[in-house]
Each structure stands twice: as C-alpha cells, then as structure tokens.
Amino acid sequence: MVQHREPTARQMRLGLELRRLREAAGLTAIEAAALLGANRVQMSHIESGLVGVSEERVRRLASHYACTDKEFIDALVAMAIDRTRGWWEEYRGLLPTSFLDLSELNHHASFRRDVAILYVPGLLQTEDYARAVFSARVPELTDEELELRVRHRMAGQEIAIPYELVIHESALRIRVSDRAASRTQLARLLELSGADNVTVRVLPFELDGFARAASTMTYVGGPVPKLDTVVRDVPQGSSFIDSEAQLGAFRTRFRKVEAVSLDPERSRDFINRLTREL
C-alpha cells in the first residue's frame, strides 16, 4: 500500500465508497481487514484515503461485500490504479486544497452542470473578471496569492466534456470590475456558448415566483451516477457533496431551474442585448 502525503478528494472518495459498501454488507472494519489479511488500522487508512489500494484488493472487497454492480466496481478500480499527476499539482502547497480538488474533479468528469446566481462560473471567466473576483476577497490576498489564483483559474478552463450552464441575469449584470471587463466577459460567454458541447441558458429577472435564486451549485458527473459530486461554495472554500439522496435532490433541482430558463437561442439574444447596453 502506498502512503499518500495528503489524500486528494478523489482518493478520499474511493475510501468512502469502500466504507459504504462495507457498511451496507453489515461488516465491521475489523472483519473486513481480516478478509485482506490486514488489521483495523490498515483498513481505516484505506477507507480514509491515506493509503492506496490495489485493483486486486478492491475487487476482493467488492466480492466479499456482495456488490454486483460491475460498472461501479470497474470505476472504483480505475480510481484505485490512477496515478495521474495533473497540471494542478504544481500548485500544491501554494493554493488551498479545495482549488486542487476541484481541478482534479473536473479533469476526471464525464459532464458538468452549473447554476450561477451572482458570478460567472470560474470555468468561463476572463482573466480580468477572475482577477476582480479574487481581489474582492476578505481578508485581502497578497499580490503573489492573487496572481497564483488567477493563473490557476486560467489554466483549468479547457471544456472537453458536455457542459450546461444556467446563469441568472444578476450574474450577467453585476460589474465585478469596470464596463470594459463586463463587456469582454459577456463576449466570452457568447463565444463559448457557440461550442457544440456547451449550453448556456439565462434566468431573467422577470421570471415570476422563482424561489431557487440562491441555489448556486456545480454538479460534476462521474464515470457512473453513484460517483457524481456536487460542489457548493462555503466560507472556508468548497464543500463536496456525494450522498446518493442529496445527488438525486440536486439533479432534480438543476432540471427544475433549467426548465424555467430561456432556451439557448433566446439566451444568446439576451446576452447580446446586455452587451449592447454596455
């Protein structure tokens, strides 16, 4: 077993899913450890992502836990044997771990959906927009910290997967910087919305009875639905949500928000109109 210096969100998710399978099978950590010829401490380290686990051990545990979902097991194996050290690793120790975990999550995603209420999502931000957002942080960042965050954000903006964004009119109108930066940001949204794999929908202010206006979220698809993740912003960084019940609720929430938004063509017209107003 390989000791992880600092387990990533992906490594911790693998351990969590193995623990969930064990608990569903009604086994204690000591009983599961005995099946591997290990001890309780070693099993605890596996389930917390502190140590790596081999393909053979993942499949043996899944068998003992009576898990018959082949796609799910294969996805767990892929997580276990993955040794990717992505571009985000150069920022380890320089940026909060949540920044790197989200980059890793995006790298392995099968799709992504965002609901944005106050800000354009980081995946679509221009450099000037991102710098203005980070500059508004309290406590204030040093110049070096600010530039690191902006550089990291710009480096992680490739969109190679299906991406759906529902964005509120408030996020399009709020000027995080000046008029020129807002105009450039809207132009970038229009440019990206023309890609085959990107869908942008707008929620206008005139929408009646919209009580979900505070429901900002990022929904990231895994290799199987059980491994999807929802990311919510919290004061200390980002919160990763992965329970099946909550994932189901967020899927429903996204579709309800999507259903009342403007279609992609009308959304492009809407953004074009706002751009002309600037």
Secondary structure, 3 states (H helix, E strand, C coil): CCECCCCCHHHHHHHHHHHHHHHHHCCCHHHHHHHHCCCHHHHHHHHCCCECCCHHHHHHHHHHCCCCCHHHHHHHHHHHHCCCCCHHHHHECCECHHHHHHHHHHHCCCEEEEEECCCCCHHHCCHHHHHHHHHCCCCCCCHHHHHHHHHHHHHCCCCCCCEEEEEEHHHHHCCCCCHHHHHHHHHHHHHHHCCCCEEEEEECCCCCCCCCCCCCEEEEECCCHHHCEEEEEECCEEEEECCHHHHHHHHHHHHHHHHHCCCHHHHHHHHHHHHHHC
